[in-house]
Amino acid sequence: MKKNSIKNNRINGEFQKEIGLIIQNGIKDPRISGMTSVVDAEVTPDLKYCTVYISVLGDQESLDSTMEGLKAAAGFIRRELAHRINLRYTPELIFKSDASIEYGVTMTHLIEDVIEADQQKKAEADARITKTIDDLIKEAKDRVPFGALTVGICGHVRPDGDCIGTCMGLYHYLKQFEGIKLRVYLDHFKDQFLNVIPESDAILSEYDGEHLDVLFVLDCSSVNDHRVGIIDDPLNAADYLICIDHHVSNEGFADFDHIRPDASSASEVLFELLDPEKINANVAQCLMTGVVHDTGVFKHSNTSAKTLEVASVLKAKGADLSQIVNETYFMKSFVQNRISGVAYAKAELFAGGRGIISALTEEDMKKEGATPTDLDGIVDVLRSTEGVECAVFLYQLPGDTEEYKVSLRSNHELDVSVIAASYGGGGHVRAAGFSLKKGLEEAFVEVVRVINEALD
Ligand SMILES: [Mn+2]
């Protein structure tokens, strides 16, 4: 930035004007273009040097030759100046093309913009994080000054990769704290996670009735309607609830809520609440599992630049990305592949090919020896059908009920979380679900009608 005194500004202006006149009228050098103008002059405070910024209308060649001519004429111009400007000492002239001044100014602005944007981004990020996990644990310990702090961790029913990864990521993180009694409560999940998630045998698949000082409810949008797996009444099981989630439909139910609907996964949300120093290989492995599953291996639209940054850190901290992707995402059991095949064979198009729907009854599943945990990913394959905007997959809940679980996926336009919410379900813009207490035919017809209307 220029920092000239008023006096210098006046001198600068005079130099600019007089040098311009000398170049135009007093020099006969064929190298100097007739389209030359002096855009600025900058005299140093000690008056020893004057930088003269030159602009030439024309191509690079005429600029170069003009600059050459001016450098050769510098002595002459300086002597002429001495006659015209009344100064004890006439500064030495340095000619520069004004591209450099423009460039300098542009660069300064660019750098200022980047710094400003960065500071703003950081301020926003900091504003969102009101308390870290370390803060929350410290507060909890202050509330329970005697004995160990009993901390429970739980997630939603039928836990998926994000739910398991987030819960176990927090488990491995909190294991590093002293004076904490830890419990992880999770419903049954696919066997494939057992090898990939470290210490998965520590997970309790039944609530042991332990009274909890703090209960973390992760990747779970509500504590109503038995959304929390295993723990029927979380509000009564614990003195203090902490919710960390990324579901749009989550309105906040805990004593402390941290909900970030813009995040790909609950694992990504948890990541930013952790002290990076305490993210060891086990924590990284679990959180990577969560990010991988909720982004469909970084291909869903919820994969942001931030998501990839988080994944990069987790990989560097020791997460085994190949193992996670191969063993928990792509690998299917024989039963899973068979039941998926049944679902694909039963698929039908509707809404002129923009909708696809398939449904499995309990009988279909029994025939293949499949359970609901074997049905993961079916709806995502349906969604990848050419021309489809919305995919619907229904399956009958076990126990001979007249109740269907409905999974919805969309590709570009349809906000399926709104449809799910209107049936008391929840989820995200591109992936949501709900239950319908109806027989197959009725459920099928109703869902097709609703999606048809939404796609209209
Ligand atoms: Mn999730």
Boltz pocket constraint, residues with backbone or C-beta under 6 A from the ligand:
constraints:
  - pocket:
      binder: B
      contacts: [[A, 162], [A, 163], [A, 219], [A, 246], [A, 264], [A, 265], [A, 266], [A, 294]]
      max_distance: 6.0
